[in-house]
Every structure is written in C-alpha cells, then in structure tokens.
Amino acid sequence: MAEAGVDVVDMAELVYSKATSQPYRLVLAVPEDSDIHTVKDLEGKRIATELVQVTRRYLEKHGVSASVEFSWGATEVKVPHLVDAIVEGTETGSTLRAHRLKIIDTLLESTPRWIANRASYADDWKRRKMENITLLLRGALDAEGMVGLKMNVPRASLAAVLEALPAMKRPTVSALSDDDWTAVETILPEKTVRDLIPRLKQAGAEGFVEYPLLKVIP
C-alpha cells in the first residue's frame, strides 16, 4: 500500500506471524564496518531496495539525494560491493545480522491487514461480508495461546478459587446436581495453566479439564 500509494479502506489489523508477533519492519541497513551512521551520510550514495518509492520519499523527507535502484532479490548480498546501503524488510533482524549488516533506521512498521477498495466497501452486502470474515479471523488469532479450563469446586471453596483465578471478565459458575458443588469455567493464557492448576487444587478445586480454543470473540 505504501509503495503503490493506493487509496483503500483499512478494515482490520490481523497480527499474525509464524515466527513472532513483532511487526514487520522496513529498515535501512549498512555493513557493520560502514562509515554510514545516519540517513544524512547517504548523500550521493547508492541504495538497493524492492520498495523504491517508499525509499525515495524517505530520502526526500530527510533532504538527502541518493541513487535508489530496484532490487530483484537477495538484496542483503549487494552491500558493500554493488551498493552502499539497502532498504529491506525484516521481522527479527537475524538475516541482516547473518550478512553482517547493521540497522541504522526504520522507515516504517507493518502488520497484516484486511484492505478493501472503496467501491466494494461502499456496497452494504460486500462490506457486511468482509466485516463478518474479519471478525472471525480476529477471533481465531485472539484464540492463539489461549485455552479453556473447567473444574469442579466445592461451594465452601468457591471464593478462594475465584480469587486465584484470572479471567477475561469473570469466570462462569454453574450449579451441579450436588448442591454442595459448582462447575467453574474460564479462559486464560495457556502459559499460565501449569502454575495455576496447583494453586487452584490447593484452594479446593478438582476435576480439571483443559481444552484448546478455535476462536475468542469478545
């Protein structure tokens, strides 16, 4: 979007990555031993990138005149022999470090988005369909790393268990056929369950059932 300068509707941010949840960054990088330390040092230099227009606007913003050429791939290997610097996308920076490059500035940060052209967005039927899809996609993404937890709790121990139990809002408490017991159900981060269950057990809960979630929609 930034490169093409298209006029679209940004409907939803869908943060997802196989590696991390960090945003994708477009960065300016140079060799570790380069004497280029800031964007101002790029005056008269050569830069390779796949996002030529974004890079040119960045240089113009800083009042720097430099040659920007399109890179067809393997941009990291072009410095320092073919160009002085590169503008490249990265999530963790590991590939840049492997090529002995250092980041000296970030041009922009990006996350996955659901976008729509304005004609489609103006159509009520199409817009509702897209809103429904993005709602479900966000629900699936929000469910990552979350689990459901059920347990049985004596009524006499209910206050102690609820005090120890985090929840998105408040846990669900249901009556059982035995009036002296209740069923408690909640949603919480999976990484907290290992430490939480022993504490809940000590508070009086038992019969734990942990299960994965497909979607979490507020």
N, C-alpha and C positions, 0 to 999 in steps of 0.2 A: 504494500500500500504506500509506504513512504517513498519507495523508489519510483513507482509509476505515477504517484500523485493523483490516484483515482478518488472520486467522490462517492463514498459508500457509507452505509449505516453500520456502525459498530454495535452489534446487538448483544454480544456476550463475550466475556473473557473465560476461556476454558483452559485453566492452568494444568498442563499435563506434560510429562517427560518420562522417558524410560530410565533416565539417569538420575536426575534430581528435580526438585521443584523450583530451582532457580530460573529466573528469566533468561532468555537468550539475549546475548549482548553483541552489538556490533562495535568492535573495538579497533583502535589504531595501534598497531604493533610494529616494533622495530627490533633489530638484532640486540642481544643483551649488551654487546660492547659498542653499540652505536653512540655517536655523539649527538643524536637527536633525542631531546628530553621533553620537549613540548611541541604543540602544533606549530608554534612560531618558527621552530627550527626546520620546518618542511619547505620553507621558501625556496623555490627553484628546484625542488626535488621531484622524484618520480614515485608514484603510488599505484599499486595494483589492487583491484577490488572487483567484486561482482556487482556491487551497488555503486555505480559510477555517479549517478545524480545525487544520491544522499551524500556521498563523499565531497562532491563539488560544492554543494550547499554548505556543508560543514566548513570547508576551507574558506568559502566566501564570507561566512559569518565571522570568522576569525581574521579576515583580511590577509589571507595567505594565498599566494599564487604558486601553484604546483601542477605538474602534469599528472593527470589521472587516467589510467588505462584499464580497460576491461580485462578481467582475468577469467580464463576458461576453466579454471580448476587448479588444484594443487597450488593454491596461492602462497602457502607458507614457504615453499621451496624457492620462491623467486627473489627472496632477500638473502643476502645483500647484493648478489651478482647481477640481477636484472633490474631491480628497483630498490629504492631506499627504504620504503615502508609499505605496509599493507593495511587495508581495512578489511577485517574478516569477522565472521560470526563465531561466537564461542559460548559454551554454557559453563564449562568448568575451567577452561584455560589450559587443560592438560596437553592438547595437541600443540598449542603455541609453545608451551614450555619444552615439549619434546623436540621442537625445532629451534630451541634456544632463542626464543623471541620474548620480549617483554611488552606489556601493555602500558601505553602512556596516556591513553584517554579512551573514554567510552562515548560513542556517537549517539547511540540510542539503546533502549532495552525493549524487548518484545516478548509477548506471550501469545499462545494460540488464541485465535479469535474466531467468532462466527460473524461473518460480514454479509451484508445483503445490498444489492443495488437498489437505488431509491425507488425505481418503478415497482419492483417486487414488494418492497416494504410498504408502499402506498396501497397495495392490494390487501384488503382486510383478510381474505381467505389465506393468502400466502403468508401474511405476517403472523396470523394465529398458528399456522402450521410450524413456522420457524420458531415461534416462541415456545410451542409445546416441545419441539425437539431439543432446544437449548435447555429447557427446564429439566428434561430427562438426562441430558448429557451432564449437566452440572450436578444432578443428583448422584449419578454414577461416579463422578470424580470426587464428590464430597464423601462418598462411602469408602474410598480408599483409605486404608489404615484404621478403619473403624470396625467395631464388632458389636453384636448384641450380647447381653448377658442376662440370663434368667437365674433365679434362685428361690428357694423356699425359706421363709423367715418366720420364726415364732413371733406372735404379736408382742410378747414381752420384750423381744429384742429388736423390734422394728425401728424404734427411734435411734438406737445405736448404729444399726446397719445404714439407715438413711443418712446419718451424719457422716459416715465414712464413704458414702457412695456419691461420686461425681455424676452429673448427668447433663445432657444438652439443655434441658429445662428442669423438670422434676421426673424422677422415675415413676413408672406405672406400678401401682399397688393393687392387687386383685385378691378377692376373698377365695379361700379354698373350702372344700366340703367340711373340713375340720375347722371350726370357728377359732381355734387357738393358733392357726397358721395363716400366713398370707403368701402370695406369689409376688415377687418383685422383678421387674424387667427394666433394663435401661440400655442406653447406647453410649459407648465410650471408646477412646483410642485403644487399639489393640496392644500397644506397647505398655499400657498401664495395667493390663489384666494380671500379668504374672505377679506383680507386687500387691495388687488389690485383693485378689481372692483370699490369700491367707488372712488378711486383716478382716475381711468380711466373715470368714469362717470363725475367727476368734470372737467376732461380735455376735455370733449366733446363727448366721445363715448356713444353709446346706443345700444339697441337690443342685449344684451349679451346672448350667448349660451355656456354653459359649458358641456362637454361630456367626458366620460371615454375613456381610450386608452387600446387597447389589446396588441399592440406591438410598440416599438420605436426602429427603426434600423437606425443607422447613415448611 
